[in-house]
Amino acid sequence: MSVATSRKIINLISILGIGFSIAITFYFIHLGVFKDINALRGLVGNSVILGPVIFILIQILQVVIPIIPGGISTAAGVLIFGPWMGFIYNYVGICIGSVIIFLLGRRYGKPFVMSLVSDKTYNKYISWLDNQNRFDKLFTLAIFFPVAPDDALCLMAGLTNISVKKFTWIILLAKPASIFLYSMALIYGGNLLSGLLG
């Protein structure tokens, strides 16, 4: 098989994959799983195997497609599956999604990144890309602490010279802290608000 044929096949698979992702995302949006924990719980159901697989897929999609709010699904993972398994499923889905958007940013370049990242966010963080060593450090801190737009930075990381291996290790090692803190903040913040309003 020639290199040109291989590239055509890879491009076709990529296009089909993106098309499938968009279609299933609209289906999930239609079901309301990104905004309603009960709808998400109903979709995931009580299946020991299929439930976690669907949930992980949802988490991958909410990372890769930035129009989907991730807060509901992250908190829902802990509420539906419990603190430990919910954390693991969140971790797996978000890490896979982060690597996917990094690879998409690297493959399709600046025009693709700018089509998904707001001008405000892009302009705010573009200076990080000027120095690779500084970017690696700031990126690691941003992933570790849930204070920066992680998904946008993962996309923008694709425009730098950071290796896929190094990027993946940063995500795998730094994501657990931010996922845990974000999940707990959403859950306990929601409980506190409910208590105050109730």
N, C-alpha and C positions, 0 to 999 in steps of 0.2 A: 504494500500500500504506500502510495507516495505521500510526501509531507503535505502537499496541497489538499489531497483527499482527506487526510487525517484532520487538518484544520477545518475543512468544511463540515466534517462529521461533528467535531467538537463544538463548532459554532451553532450547528443545528440543535445539538443537545442542550446548549446554553439557552438558545431561544425558546425551545420547548419547555425547559425548566423554569424560565422566567414567566412564560405564559401560564404554566400550571400554577406557579406561586401566586400570580395575580388573580387567577380564577378562583383558587381556593380561599384567598384572602377576602375577596368580595363575598364569597359564600359565608365565611365566618362573620364578616361585618353584617351581612343580612340576618344572621342568627343572633347578632348582638353579643357575641362572646367577648369582645374587647371592651365592652362598657358595662356588662351586667354579669356579676359573679354567678348568679343563679343560672343564667343561660350557659355560661362556661361549665358549671357543674353538671348541668343537664347533658351537655355534649360529651364531656369526659366520662360521665356515668360511673359505674362501680366496677368496670372491667379492670382486672389486675394488670393486664398487658396493654390492651388497646387504649385505655384511659391515659396512662403516662405518655404513650407514643403520640397521641393526638395533642396532648398538652405541650410536649416538647416541640412539636411541629408549630404550634401556635406561637411559642416563644421565639422560635427561629424567624418566623414571618414578621413578628412585631419588631424585631431588630433590623431585618433586611429591608422592610418597607416602612420608612420613617413616618408615614401619615397615621400609623396605628399607635395609640397610647399604650405604653408598656406597663404603667402602674397597676392597672386592674389585674392583669394576668399574673404579674409578679406576686402581688399580695394573695391572689386567688390560689396560686400554687401551694402556698403555706396553709391556707384555710381549708383547701380541699384534701390535700394529701398529708397534712401534718407538718410540723416544723422541719423535720429531718428529710423526709422524702420530698417534700415540697421544695426545700432548698436544693436538693440534688437535681431535681427535674428542671428547676429554674436555671441552675448552673450549667447543665448540659445544653439546654436549648439556647441560652444567651451566648455561651461560648461558641457554639457552632455558628450561630447567626453572625457573631462578631467577625469570625474568620471569613465567612462568606462575603460580607460587605467589604472587608479589607481586600480580598481577592478581586471583587468586582471593581473597586476603586483603582486597583493596580492595572487591571486589564483594560478598562475603558477610559481611564485618565481624567483629567481636569474637567472637561465638559460634563461627563457623567456625574462626577462628584458635585459640581456646582448646580446640577439639576435637582439634586436631592438635599443639598445643604442650603439653608437660607443665607442670603448675602451677609447678613449681620453676623451669623456664626462663622462663616467662612473668613470674613475680614478680621474677626476677633482673634482667630487662631492661626491664620496663615503665616504670621511671623514665626511661629514655632517651627515651621518647616525649613527655615533658613540655615539652621545648624543641626545636623543629624544627631550629634551626641546630646545636645540640649533637648531636642525633641524626644529622644528615647526616655530621658529622665522625667520630663514633664508629662509625657504620655503615660508612663507607668504610674505616676502620682495621680493623674486624672482618672485612670481606671481603678486604682485602689480606693480613692475617696469618691463617693457618689455626689460630686459637686459640679461636674462638667458634662457636656453632651457627649457621652461615651460613643454613641453610634456614629455621630458626625466625625468624631476624632478617629474612629476606626476606618471610616471611609477616607479621610484625609491622610491617614497613615499610608494608604496605598500609593500616594503621590511621593513618598519619601523613599530612601534607599534601605529602610529597615528590612531585614530578611523575614521571610515567612516564618521561619523557625523561631526567631527572636520574638516576633509579634505574637505568635501562638503561645509561647512560654509566658509572656507578660500577661496575656489574657487569662491563661489557666491559673497563674499564681496570684494575680491581683484582683480578679473578678469576685472570688468568694466573699471578700470583706465587703465590697460595695453592694453585692446582692443581699447579703445578710442584713446589713444596716438599712438598706432601702426597704426590704421586706418588713423588718421589725418596725420601722418608722411608720409605714403605711398601716400596718395592723394595729399597733398600739395607739397611733394617732387617731385612727378611725374609732377605736374603742373609747378613747378619751372623749372624742367629740360626741359620740353617741350618748355617753354618760352625762355629759354637760347638757345636751339637748333634751335628754330623757328626764 
